[in-house]
Structures are given as C-alpha cells and as structure tokens.
C-alpha cells in the first residue's frame, strides 16, 4: 500500500522535498527585520525535517524495487540547437546525498534554535540556512549539469552570507569574501568544462552524456580537458590544494554554519561531482590518478597543520580538508562506492564534532584557544561523550563508522599503490594524534581558564543525539550500501592477502598515536621552543603569505593604478569636462532668459531674420 502510494505521488514528493527549504527561507526572510522568534526557528526546522521524511519515503521506494525517475519542470533555455530543461531526478546515487543533506541540516536547524537564541539576527540566520539547504538539494537533485551549476552557485552565495553573518566583524567580512572569490575562480574552470562537455557531447543531461561516451566518444584530449576543468570546480568547492585557504578562515561564521558547510553539504559537492560523472572520469585514467595523488597529498598536508594549531574550530576544519582528501583518493582509484560511503559516514561524526565545538564555545564565552581550556569533562559531560564518539569515529577505531569507511579506502590504496597507501597511513596517524590532542586539552587536562562553563541547552543536545547514534552504527551497513549502489556504480573488488595484518598495523599505529597524544598533553599545554617545521605548519606553510605577496598585493597595485590614473585621472576628468562644458554654456546662454519682454522680442526678431537669410541662401544656391 505504501509502495503504491509513493509510486503514484513520487514526482510531487521530490518537488516538495526540494522546495520546502526554499519556503522556509522565504518565510524567515520576510521576518528578517522583525523581532527574533523561536517559533520561526521551529517552523523552519520542521520544514527541513519534512524534507528528510520525504527523502526516507523515496529511499524506501527505491529499496523495494522502485525505479529511478525524472521530473521535467519547464524548458529552461532554448536557443537554436542549445536546449536545457529545468528538471530533477531521483536515483541511487543522489538519494544518499539527499538523505545526508536533509538529515544533517535538520539537526543543525534544531541545534541553531538554542545556539542563536540570543542573536539579533536569529530570523535572518534561518533565512540563509534555508536558502543554503535548497541550493544544495538543487545541486544534487538536478538531472543535468546546468541545474547542478545553478545549485552550485547558490551554495556559494549562501555560504558567503553565512560565513559573513556577523558582518560587523572585519575578519568575518574578509573570510566570506575570500570564500566567495576563491570559489568563483574555480567555478570559471567548471563553467568552461560544462561548455566543453556540451560542444563535444551535444548535451548537458547526465543520461545523454553517458550514452554519447559509449556510442560516439570524442577524442581523449577533449575528454581529458573536460574532466580537468570540471575537477577545478570540484577543487574550489571541496577546498583542495591550492584552493584550500578559504576553508579554515570560514570558521568566522557561527558554528552551526561550520557543521552544515564543512561536514555534509558544500565541501562534499566536489566529491559528488566526480562520483556523478564516474563514466567520464573512468575514460581518463591519467586524470583520475592525478585526483588520487592530490587527495593523498591533501590528506597529510591538512592533518599536519591540525597537529600544531590551537584554534578549536580550525583544527576540525583542517580535519575536514584531510578527510576530503581520502574521499578523492577513493574516487580517483575508481572506488566510487567507497568514496560515497566515507562521505556518508564522515557527515555524521564531523557534524557531531563541530556541534560539540559549539557547545564548548558557548561554555567558554566563545574562546577558541584549546591551550586555555582544560577540565571541561565534568561540567560538559554530555558534550564530552559526544565529542569522544566523534573523535573515535574520525580516528577509525572499530566498531564506529569511521573505521569501516576509512579502512576500505586504505585497502583500495594498498591494492592500487603502496605509495598512496603509505601516505594515507601517515594521514591516519596524524588524524589520531590531533584528534586526541584536542580532546585531552579541552576535557582532560588541568583547568587553565577563569570561566564558569555550563552544559548546552537541551534542544542543542537533543539535536546532536541522532548524529552521535549514526556515528556509532552507520559503518555497519557497508555491505547493504554496496549492494544498493551496485546497479549505479561499478564496484571495485578488493582482495588483500594479509588483510588481518594490514588492519592490525593500521589500528596499532592509530592507537599508539592516540596514547601518545594523551600522555603528551594530559598535564596541559607547555609552550616550548618552536623549531622551523613547527613555524611552517603554524603559518599554514606560508601559503596565505605567498598569496598576499604574489597575488593580492600585485592585484591591489594594479587596481590602485587603474583607479588613480585611468579612472580618476582620465575617465573622471573627461566626464567632469563634459559637465563643465554644459555649465559654461549655461552661463553664456543665461542672458537670453532674463525675463525682459523687449529683449525677448528683439531676439525673436533676430532669429526670424537669420532663418529667412538661411532659407534665401538655400534657394539661391539651388
């Protein structure tokens, strides 16, 4: 009965699922200038929750033999031979993303009711959140690259608004502009990739693209360029090197924003793009190997920065950057199902960690330096348990979810390339160290502050509970996950002869790293002499400094030159000169309108005489 009902209304359910967050954004937006309303927060949260329930029903439909389907809303662009429809789809790949986005977004919405309760911009915040969720659902729900790109730009715009939510702060403004500009640079590459896909394959629809790749593929060079250009867009959105600097600076936004953007939605869009276009990337193995190598590099590159950082939220942000590297390694090695599974599990334990960090910030009056915390385990007992669950899952300790997804990636890397496996293993060791360095300094080390911390409100803790539960059990469903996606994505057969030895080695080194972090910091942080490596990592490899020297300052110099010389010195003077000519003419002609009747009659007579002379001269000459 339920299956039949869903099949009858499946298109309407998909449309409602995507539009409900937009409705919540509009309702909150219309109330943005009004007095903050807790009821508005609950209404917006319920809208997102209903989207999640609809996603669950449609997932049930697919699980029980239902077919993927498309919904054409209207003809979007029709110019000559270029035709694109504004249409949606629901299949076995994007259902995973839709479930993750709606679930995590629902919990973040409810959490935000408590977190933002005393903020004057409460209503405006929920308007931005709703717009962000709608854009993300449009991104993953579209059935062609044009609709995906619209959602892609939508999440970029909403992230700008959310990161710079506290626009009175100069640092928040700078961070929001950096994120926006960095993503626009990458999106130019993606847009060129979309143009190249259309010109070479004749369509932007996923089904048509994949069909053309089989029946009438373009040359290898065209496919290589298309794949690379599209991946540039993914690099920007998923903050891969060298377009990574915006991610940590985006921590200037409210903590729920960090949980939403950096755990389950925006930054995973790049991974989703590669997975969605798997047939295209399978045809260019040199590009996919580059993606895997870059992912492995970023996995260690980011985790080393997290080891020395003192900022609570930045450490978790660097962790996100590192875990995205793991996902790209799996996708680059053709293990798309495993990449999507790690995206799935990572969303739960990483959003749990970010929201736990929000609880700590509330307790510490928004202080972020973990070296000036300590002894928060007793007053924040529930938050400590939640963050412990998230940290263990992040480290990949069984039986929590991170173990199953990260271990699969290590196995794929071990089979494909010992070098990649070794790099990822180093990343896993670093992950364990910085995770429990943070946990120890915040909750277990001696007190090093003068605050009077208190546990978060009930609504915030209730919102975190489902995420904690899923962080524990989600990894147990890998076999069902793989079976569900087997008809949509090619499965990679992993056969490791000494699998037990490989797992034991990984777990042994991870546990050793955890123990080392605990014993190093159980008595608190001791400031020592910093060596050159520590300074390099602390300054983010001096990459932001290099960007300022070689990009920002030259661009600023050119801008100043164009402003002072070209704009003010030439264009502005030309415009002012034209205006002065009119002013001069007005002074010259002012006596003509002096109000004296005799003068006006004389001028009129002179005008008539001149007109007669001109007319007479014309007739004589002709």
C-alpha positions as CSV (number, residue, x, y, z in Angstrom):
1,X,0.0,0.0,0.0
2,X,2.8,2.5,1.0
3,X,4.8,1.5,-2.1
4,X,1.9,2.1,-4.4
5,X,1.1,5.5,-2.8
6,X,4.7,6.6,-3.2
7,X,4.9,5.4,-6.8
8,X,1.7,7.4,-7.5
9,X,3.0,10.7,-6.0
10,X,6.8,10.3,-6.4
11,X,7.2,13.3,-8.6
12,X,5.2,15.6,-6.3
13,X,7.2,14.3,-3.3
14,X,10.5,15.0,-4.9
15,X,9.4,18.6,-5.8
16,X,8.1,19.2,-2.3
17,X,11.3,17.8,-0.8
18,X,13.4,20.3,-2.7
19,X,11.1,23.3,-2.4
20,X,10.3,23.1,1.4
21,X,13.7,24.5,2.4
22,X,13.1,27.4,-0.1
23,X,9.7,28.0,1.6
24,X,11.4,28.1,5.0
25,X,14.0,30.6,3.6
26,X,11.3,32.9,2.2
27,X,9.2,32.8,5.4
28,X,12.3,33.6,7.5
29,X,13.5,36.2,5.0
30,X,10.2,38.1,5.2
31,X,10.6,38.1,9.0
32,X,14.3,39.1,8.9
33,X,13.8,42.6,10.2
34,X,11.3,41.6,12.9
35,X,11.9,40.6,16.5
36,X,13.7,37.2,16.8
37,X,11.1,34.4,17.1
38,X,11.9,31.0,18.5
39,X,8.7,29.7,16.8
40,X,10.1,30.7,13.4
41,X,13.2,28.6,14.2
42,X,10.9,25.6,14.9
43,X,8.9,26.2,11.8
44,X,12.0,26.3,9.6
45,X,13.4,23.2,11.3
46,X,10.2,21.3,10.7
47,X,10.2,22.2,7.0
48,X,13.7,20.7,6.7
49,X,12.6,17.7,8.7
50,X,9.6,17.1,6.4
51,X,12.1,17.1,3.5
52,X,14.0,14.4,5.3
53,X,10.9,12.3,5.9
54,X,10.0,12.6,2.2
55,X,13.6,11.5,1.3
56,X,13.2,8.5,3.6
57,X,9.9,7.5,1.8
58,X,11.5,7.8,-1.6
59,X,14.5,5.8,-0.4
60,X,12.1,3.1,0.8
61,X,10.6,3.2,-2.7
62,X,14.0,2.5,-4.3
63,X,14.9,-0.1,-1.7
64,X,11.8,-2.1,-2.6
65,X,12.4,-2.3,-6.3
66,X,11.3,1.2,-7.4
67,X,12.9,2.7,-10.5
68,X,14.8,6.0,-10.7
69,X,12.7,8.8,-12.2
70,X,13.0,12.2,-13.7
71,X,10.8,15.3,-13.3
72,X,10.8,18.0,-16.0
73,X,9.6,21.2,-14.5
74,X,10.0,23.5,-17.5
75,X,12.1,24.3,-20.6
76,X,14.9,26.3,-19.1
77,X,16.9,27.5,-22.2
78,X,16.0,27.1,-25.8
79,X,18.2,29.0,-28.3
80,X,18.8,27.3,-31.6
81,X,20.2,23.9,-31.1
82,X,21.0,24.5,-27.4
83,X,18.2,23.2,-25.3
84,X,18.3,22.6,-21.5
85,X,15.4,21.7,-19.3
86,X,15.0,22.6,-15.6
87,X,14.5,19.1,-14.4
88,X,15.1,16.9,-11.4
89,X,16.0,13.3,-10.8
90,X,16.0,10.7,-8.1
91,X,18.3,7.7,-8.3
92,X,20.5,5.5,-6.2
93,X,23.4,7.9,-6.2
94,X,21.8,11.2,-5.3
95,X,19.4,9.6,-2.7
96,X,22.5,9.1,-0.5
97,X,23.4,12.8,-0.7
98,X,19.8,13.9,-0.3
99,X,19.4,11.8,2.9
100,X,22.7,13.1,4.3
101,X,21.9,16.8,3.5
102,X,18.3,16.7,4.8
103,X,19.2,14.8,8.0
104,X,22.3,16.8,9.0
105,X,20.5,20.1,8.0
106,X,17.5,19.2,10.2
107,X,19.7,18.6,13.2
108,X,21.7,21.8,12.5
109,X,18.5,23.8,12.3
110,X,17.2,22.5,15.6
111,X,20.6,23.0,17.2
112,X,20.7,26.6,15.9
113,X,17.5,27.4,17.8
114,X,19.5,27.1,21.0
115,X,22.8,28.3,19.7
116,X,21.5,31.5,18.1
117,X,18.7,32.1,20.7
118,X,20.2,35.5,21.9
119,X,21.4,36.7,18.5
120,X,19.6,39.7,17.0
121,X,20.0,38.2,13.5
122,X,18.1,35.0,14.5
123,X,15.4,35.2,11.8
124,X,18.0,36.3,9.1
125,X,20.2,33.3,10.0
126,X,17.4,30.8,9.4
127,X,16.6,32.5,6.1
128,X,20.2,31.9,5.0
129,X,20.2,28.3,6.3
130,X,17.1,27.5,4.3
131,X,18.5,29.0,1.1
132,X,21.7,27.0,1.6
133,X,19.8,23.7,2.0
134,X,17.6,24.4,-1.0
135,X,20.6,25.2,-3.2
136,X,22.4,22.0,-2.1
137,X,19.3,19.9,-2.8
138,X,19.0,21.5,-6.2
139,X,22.7,20.8,-6.8
140,X,22.4,17.0,-6.1
141,X,18.8,16.7,-7.4
142,X,19.3,18.2,-10.9
143,X,19.4,15.8,-13.8
144,X,21.8,17.9,-15.9
145,X,25.0,20.0,-15.4
146,X,23.1,23.3,-15.8
147,X,20.8,22.7,-12.9
148,X,23.8,21.4,-10.9
149,X,25.6,24.6,-11.7
150,X,22.7,26.7,-10.5
151,X,22.7,24.9,-7.2
152,X,26.5,25.1,-7.1
153,X,26.4,28.9,-7.4
154,X,23.5,29.0,-4.9
155,X,25.5,27.3,-2.1
156,X,28.4,29.6,-2.9
157,X,26.3,32.7,-2.5
158,X,24.6,31.3,0.7
159,X,28.0,30.3,2.2
160,X,29.1,33.9,1.6
161,X,26.1,35.2,3.6
162,X,26.6,32.6,6.3
163,X,30.3,32.9,6.8
164,X,30.0,36.7,6.9
165,X,26.8,36.5,9.0
166,X,28.4,38.7,11.7
167,X,29.3,41.4,9.1
168,X,30.3,43.9,11.8
169,X,33.5,41.9,12.3
170,X,36.2,42.7,9.7
171,X,37.6,39.2,9.9
172,X,34.1,37.7,9.1
173,X,33.8,40.0,6.1
174,X,37.3,39.1,4.8
175,X,36.6,35.4,5.3
176,X,33.3,35.5,3.4
177,X,34.9,37.4,0.5
178,X,37.8,35.0,0.4
179,X,35.5,32.0,0.2
180,X,33.3,33.7,-2.5
181,X,36.2,34.8,-4.7
182,X,38.2,31.6,-4.3
183,X,35.1,29.6,-5.4
184,X,34.4,31.9,-8.3
185,X,37.9,31.4,-9.6
186,X,37.4,27.6,-9.5
187,X,33.8,27.9,-10.9
188,X,35.2,29.6,-14.1
189,X,37.1,26.4,-14.8
190,X,34.0,24.3,-14.1
191,X,31.9,26.5,-16.4
192,X,34.5,26.1,-19.2
193,X,34.3,22.3,-18.6
194,X,30.5,22.4,-18.9
195,X,30.8,24.3,-22.2
196,X,33.4,21.8,-23.5
197,X,31.1,18.8,-22.5
198,X,28.2,20.4,-24.4
199,X,30.2,21.2,-27.5
200,X,31.8,17.7,-27.6
201,X,28.9,15.5,-26.5
202,X,26.0,17.6,-27.5
203,X,24.0,17.6,-24.3
204,X,24.2,18.5,-20.6
205,X,21.9,15.8,-19.4
206,X,23.7,13.0,-17.5
207,X,22.0,10.2,-19.3
208,X,22.8,11.7,-22.7
209,X,26.4,12.4,-21.7
210,X,26.9,8.8,-20.6
211,X,25.2,7.4,-23.7
212,X,27.4,9.5,-26.0
213,X,30.6,8.4,-24.2
214,X,29.7,4.8,-25.2
215,X,28.3,5.4,-28.7
216,X,30.2,8.4,-30.0
217,X,33.1,9.4,-27.7
218,X,35.2,12.5,-28.5
219,X,39.0,12.4,-28.6
220,X,41.0,11.6,-25.5
221,X,42.4,15.1,-25.3
222,X,38.9,16.6,-25.3
223,X,37.8,14.2,-22.5
224,X,40.9,15.0,-20.6
225,X,40.4,18.7,-20.7
226,X,36.7,18.4,-19.8
227,X,37.5,16.2,-16.8
228,X,40.3,18.5,-15.6
229,X,38.2,21.7,-16.0
230,X,35.3,20.1,-14.1
231,X,37.6,19.0,-11.4
232,X,38.9,22.5,-11.0
233,X,35.4,23.4,-9.9
234,X,35.5,20.5,-7.5
235,X,38.8,21.6,-6.1
236,X,37.4,25.0,-5.2
237,X,34.2,23.7,-3.6
238,X,36.0,21.0,-1.7
239,X,38.9,23.2,-0.8
240,X,41.7,21.1,-2.4
241,X,45.2,22.4,-2.7
242,X,45.9,25.1,-3.8
243,X,42.4,26.5,-3.4
244,X,42.2,25.4,0.2
245,X,42.9,28.6,2.2
246,X,39.2,29.7,2.5
247,X,38.1,26.6,4.4
248,X,39.8,27.3,7.7
249,X,39.1,31.1,7.5
250,X,35.4,30.2,7.0
251,X,35.3,29.4,10.7
252,X,34.5,33.1,11.3
253,X,30.8,32.2,10.7
254,X,28.6,30.8,13.5
255,X,29.4,27.2,14.5
256,X,26.2,25.6,13.1
257,X,27.4,27.0,9.7
258,X,30.6,25.1,10.1
259,X,28.7,21.9,10.8
260,X,26.5,22.4,7.8
261,X,29.0,23.7,5.2
262,X,32.1,21.7,6.2
263,X,30.5,18.4,7.2
264,X,27.7,17.2,5.0
265,X,27.0,19.7,2.2
266,X,29.0,22.3,0.4
267,X,32.5,20.9,0.7
268,X,31.4,17.4,-0.3
269,X,29.8,18.7,-3.5
270,X,33.2,18.4,-5.3
271,X,33.3,14.7,-4.4
272,X,29.7,14.2,-5.5
273,X,30.5,15.8,-8.9
274,X,33.3,13.3,-9.6
275,X,31.1,10.4,-8.4
276,X,28.2,11.6,-10.5
277,X,30.4,11.8,-13.6
278,X,32.1,8.5,-13.0
279,X,31.7,7.2,-16.6
280,X,33.5,10.4,-17.8
281,X,36.4,10.0,-15.3
282,X,36.7,6.3,-16.0
283,X,37.5,7.2,-19.6
284,X,40.5,9.3,-18.5
285,X,42.7,7.2,-16.1
286,X,45.5,9.8,-16.1
287,X,43.2,12.4,-14.7
288,X,41.8,10.1,-12.0
289,X,45.3,9.1,-10.9
290,X,46.1,12.8,-10.6
291,X,43.0,13.2,-8.4
292,X,44.1,10.3,-6.2
293,X,47.6,11.7,-5.8
294,X,46.3,15.2,-5.0
295,X,43.8,13.7,-2.5
296,X,46.6,11.7,-0.7
297,X,48.8,14.8,-0.6
298,X,46.0,16.9,0.9
299,X,45.2,14.2,3.5
300,X,48.6,14.6,5.0
301,X,49.1,18.3,4.1
302,X,46.0,19.3,6.2
303,X,46.5,16.9,9.1
304,X,50.0,18.2,9.7
305,X,48.5,21.8,10.1
306,X,45.9,20.5,12.5
307,X,48.7,19.0,14.8
308,X,50.1,22.4,15.7
309,X,47.0,24.6,15.6
310,X,45.4,25.9,18.8
311,X,42.1,27.0,17.4
312,X,39.3,24.6,18.3
313,X,37.3,25.1,15.1
314,X,40.2,25.4,12.7
315,X,41.6,22.0,13.9
316,X,38.3,20.4,13.0
317,X,38.2,22.3,9.7
318,X,41.7,21.0,8.8
319,X,40.4,17.6,9.6
320,X,37.6,18.0,7.1
321,X,40.1,19.1,4.5
322,X,42.1,15.9,5.2
323,X,39.1,13.6,5.1
324,X,38.1,15.1,1.7
325,X,41.5,14.0,0.5
326,X,40.6,10.4,1.5
327,X,37.4,10.7,-0.5
328,X,39.2,11.9,-3.6
329,X,41.7,9.1,-3.3
330,X,38.9,6.6,-3.3
331,X,37.2,8.3,-6.2
332,X,40.5,8.7,-8.1
333,X,41.1,5.0,-7.8
334,X,37.7,4.1,-9.2
335,X,36.2,3.1,-5.8
336,X,33.3,5.5,-6.1
337,X,31.0,3.5,-3.8
338,X,33.7,3.6,-1.1
339,X,34.2,7.3,-1.6
340,X,30.5,7.9,-1.3
341,X,30.3,5.7,1.8
342,X,33.1,7.7,3.5
343,X,31.2,10.9,2.6
344,X,28.1,9.3,4.2
345,X,29.8,8.3,7.5
346,X,32.0,11.4,7.7
347,X,28.9,13.7,7.6
348,X,27.7,12.3,10.9
349,X,30.8,12.3,13.0
350,X,32.2,15.5,11.6
351,X,29.0,17.5,12.2
352,X,28.9,16.0,15.7
353,X,32.4,17.3,16.3
354,X,31.5,20.8,15.0
355,X,28.4,21.0,17.1
356,X,30.3,19.7,20.1
357,X,32.8,22.5,19.5
358,X,29.9,24.9,19.5
359,X,28.9,23.6,23.0
360,X,32.5,24.2,24.2
361,X,32.5,27.7,22.7
362,X,29.2,28.6,24.5
363,X,30.6,27.3,27.8
364,X,33.8,29.3,27.3
365,X,32.2,32.6,26.2
366,X,33.3,32.0,22.5
367,X,37.0,31.4,23.4
368,X,38.7,29.1,20.9
369,X,42.3,28.5,22.2
370,X,42.3,24.9,23.3
371,X,45.5,25.5,25.3
372,X,43.5,27.8,27.6
373,X,40.7,25.4,28.4
374,X,41.0,22.1,30.3
375,X,38.9,20.3,32.9
376,X,35.7,20.7,30.9
377,X,34.8,17.0,31.2
378,X,32.8,17.4,34.4
379,X,30.7,20.5,33.6
380,X,30.2,19.4,29.9
381,X,29.9,15.7,30.5
382,X,27.4,15.0,27.7
383,X,29.2,17.2,25.2
384,X,32.5,15.4,26.1
385,X,30.8,12.0,25.4
386,X,29.5,13.2,22.0
387,X,33.0,14.6,21.1
388,X,34.6,11.4,22.2
389,X,32.3,9.4,19.9
390,X,33.1,11.8,17.0
391,X,36.9,11.6,17.7
392,X,36.9,7.8,17.9
393,X,34.9,7.6,14.7
394,X,37.2,10.1,13.0
395,X,40.3,8.1,14.0
396,X,38.8,4.9,12.5
397,X,38.6,2.8,15.7
398,X,36.1,-0.2,15.4
399,X,33.2,-0.6,15.7
400,X,32.4,3.1,15.0
401,X,31.5,4.2,11.5
402,X,34.8,5.9,10.5
403,X,36.7,2.6,10.8
404,X,34.7,0.9,8.1
405,X,34.8,3.7,5.5
406,X,38.4,4.8,6.1
407,X,39.7,1.2,6.3
408,X,38.1,0.5,2.9
409,X,39.9,3.4,1.4
410,X,43.3,2.2,2.9
411,X,42.6,-1.2,1.5
412,X,41.9,0.2,-2.0
413,X,45.1,2.3,-1.9
414,X,47.1,-0.7,-0.7
415,X,46.0,-2.8,-3.6
416,X,46.4,0.0,-6.2
417,X,49.6,1.8,-5.0
418,X,51.8,1.2,-2.0
419,X,52.9,4.8,-2.2
420,X,49.4,6.2,-1.8
421,X,48.7,3.7,1.0
422,X,51.8,4.8,2.9
423,X,50.8,8.5,2.6
424,X,47.2,7.8,3.7
425,X,48.6,5.7,6.7
426,X,50.6,8.7,7.8
427,X,47.5,10.8,7.5
428,X,45.6,8.3,9.7
429,X,48.3,8.5,12.3
430,X,48.3,12.3,12.3
431,X,44.5,12.3,12.5
432,X,44.5,10.2,15.6
433,X,47.1,12.5,17.2
434,X,45.5,15.9,16.6
435,X,42.0,14.5,17.5
436,X,43.0,13.4,20.9
437,X,45.4,16.3,21.4
438,X,42.3,18.5,21.1
439,X,40.1,16.2,23.2
440,X,42.7,15.9,26.0
441,X,43.5,19.6,26.2
442,X,39.8,20.6,26.2
443,X,38.3,17.9,28.6
444,X,41.0,16.1,30.5
445,X,44.0,18.4,31.1
446,X,44.1,20.6,34.2
447,X,42.0,23.7,34.3
448,X,43.7,26.7,32.6
449,X,40.9,29.3,32.5
450,X,38.7,31.5,34.7
451,X,35.4,30.7,33.1
452,X,32.4,29.1,34.7
453,X,31.3,26.6,32.0
454,X,27.9,25.0,31.7
455,X,26.3,22.4,29.5
456,X,24.5,23.3,26.4
457,X,20.7,23.7,26.3
458,X,18.5,20.6,25.8
459,X,17.5,21.4,22.3
460,X,21.1,21.5,21.3
461,X,21.9,18.2,22.9
462,X,18.8,16.5,21.5
463,X,19.8,17.7,18.0
464,X,23.2,16.1,18.4
465,X,21.9,12.7,19.6
466,X,20.9,11.2,16.2
467,X,24.3,12.3,14.8
468,X,26.1,10.5,17.7
469,X,24.0,7.4,17.2
470,X,24.7,7.3,13.4
471,X,28.4,8.0,14.0
472,X,28.4,4.7,16.0
473,X,26.3,2.4,13.8
474,X,26.5,3.8,10.2
475,X,29.6,1.9,9.3
476,X,27.9,-1.5,9.9
477,X,25.8,-1.1,6.8
478,X,28.6,-1.1,4.2
479,X,27.5,-4.4,2.6
480,X,23.9,-3.2,2.2
481,X,25.3,0.2,1.0
482,X,27.4,-1.5,-1.7
483,X,24.6,-3.8,-2.8
484,X,22.2,-0.8,-3.1
485,X,24.7,1.1,-5.3
486,X,25.9,-1.9,-7.3
487,X,23.5,-1.1,-10.2
488,X,24.5,2.6,-10.3
489,X,28.3,2.5,-9.7
490,X,30.9,0.0,-10.6
491,X,32.1,-1.9,-7.6
492,X,35.8,-2.4,-7.0
493,X,36.8,-5.9,-5.9
494,X,39.3,-5.6,-3.1
495,X,41.5,-8.6,-2.4
496,X,44.2,-8.2,0.2
497,X,46.1,-11.4,1.1
498,X,47.2,-10.3,4.5
499,X,44.1,-8.2,5.3
500,X,44.3,-9.0,9.1
501,X,47.9,-7.9,9.2
502,X,47.1,-4.7,7.3
503,X,44.2,-3.8,9.7
504,X,46.3,-4.7,12.7
505,X,49.1,-2.5,11.6
506,X,46.8,0.5,10.9
507,X,44.9,0.1,14.2
508,X,48.2,-0.4,16.2
509,X,49.7,2.8,14.8
510,X,46.5,4.7,15.3
511,X,46.1,3.6,18.9
512,X,49.8,4.3,19.6
513,X,49.2,7.9,18.2
514,X,46.2,8.3,20.5
515,X,48.1,7.2,23.6
516,X,51.0,9.4,22.7
517,X,48.7,12.5,22.4
518,X,47.1,11.7,25.7
519,X,50.4,11.4,27.6
520,X,51.9,14.4,25.9
521,X,49.0,16.7,26.9
522,X,47.3,15.2,30.0
523,X,49.1,17.8,32.1
524,X,48.2,20.7,29.9
525,X,50.0,22.5,27.1
526,X,53.5,23.6,27.7
527,X,54.9,26.3,25.4
528,X,58.4,25.3,24.2
529,X,60.9,26.5,21.7
530,X,59.4,26.2,18.2
531,X,61.5,24.6,15.5
532,X,61.3,25.6,11.9
533,X,58.9,22.8,10.9
534,X,56.5,23.9,13.7
535,X,56.6,27.5,12.5
536,X,56.0,26.4,8.9
537,X,52.9,24.4,9.9
538,X,51.7,27.1,12.3
539,X,51.8,29.6,9.4
540,X,50.0,27.2,7.0
541,X,53.2,26.6,5.1
542,X,53.3,30.4,4.5
543,X,50.9,29.8,1.6
544,X,48.5,32.7,2.6
545,X,51.6,34.9,3.0
546,X,52.7,33.9,-0.5
547,X,49.2,34.6,-1.9
548,X,49.4,38.1,-0.4
549,X,52.8,38.8,-1.8
550,X,52.4,37.4,-5.3
551,X,48.6,37.7,-6.0
552,X,46.8,40.1,-3.6
553,X,49.4,42.9,-3.5
554,X,50.1,43.0,-7.2
555,X,46.4,42.9,-7.9
556,X,45.9,45.7,-5.4
557,X,48.7,47.7,-7.0
558,X,47.1,47.3,-10.5
559,X,43.7,48.2,-9.1
560,X,45.1,51.4,-7.4
561,X,46.9,52.3,-10.7
562,X,43.7,51.8,-12.7
563,X,41.7,53.8,-10.2
564,X,44.0,56.8,-9.8
565,X,45.4,57.0,-13.3
566,X,42.7,55.6,-15.6
567,X,39.5,56.1,-13.6
568,X,40.2,59.3,-11.7
569,X,42.9,60.7,-14.0
570,X,41.3,60.1,-17.4
571,X,37.7,58.9,-17.3
572,X,36.6,61.0,-14.4
573,X,38.2,64.2,-15.9
574,X,36.5,63.5,-19.3
575,X,33.1,63.2,-17.6
576,X,33.9,66.3,-15.5
577,X,35.0,68.2,-18.6
578,X,31.7,67.4,-20.4
579,X,29.8,68.6,-17.3
580,X,31.9,71.8,-17.2
581,X,31.1,72.5,-20.9
582,X,27.4,72.4,-20.1
583,X,27.9,74.6,-17.1
584,X,29.8,77.1,-19.3
585,X,27.2,77.0,-22.0
586,X,24.5,77.7,-19.3
587,X,26.4,80.8,-18.2
588,X,26.8,82.0,-21.8
589,X,23.1,81.5,-22.6
590,X,21.7,82.7,-19.2
591,X,21.2,86.3,-20.5
592,X,18.8,85.0,-23.1
593,X,16.3,84.1,-20.4
594,X,16.4,87.3,-18.3
595,X,12.6,87.8,-18.2
596,X,12.6,91.2,-20.2
597,X,9.9,91.2,-22.8
598,X,11.7,93.7,-25.0
599,X,14.9,91.6,-25.1
600,X,12.9,88.5,-26.0
601,X,11.1,90.3,-28.9
602,X,14.5,91.5,-30.2
603,X,16.0,88.0,-30.0
604,X,12.9,86.6,-31.7
605,X,13.1,89.1,-34.5
606,X,16.8,88.4,-34.9
607,X,16.1,84.7,-35.0
608,X,13.4,85.1,-37.7
609,X,15.8,87.3,-39.7
610,X,18.5,84.6,-39.5
611,X,16.1,81.9,-40.5
612,X,14.9,84.0,-43.6
613,X,18.5,84.6,-44.6
614,X,19.4,80.9,-44.4
615,X,16.3,80.0,-46.4
616,X,17.0,82.6,-49.1
617,X,20.7,81.4,-49.4
618,X,19.5,77.9,-49.8
619,X,17.2,78.8,-52.7
620,X,19.9,80.9,-54.4
621,X,22.4,78.0,-54.2
622,X,20.0,75.6,-55.7
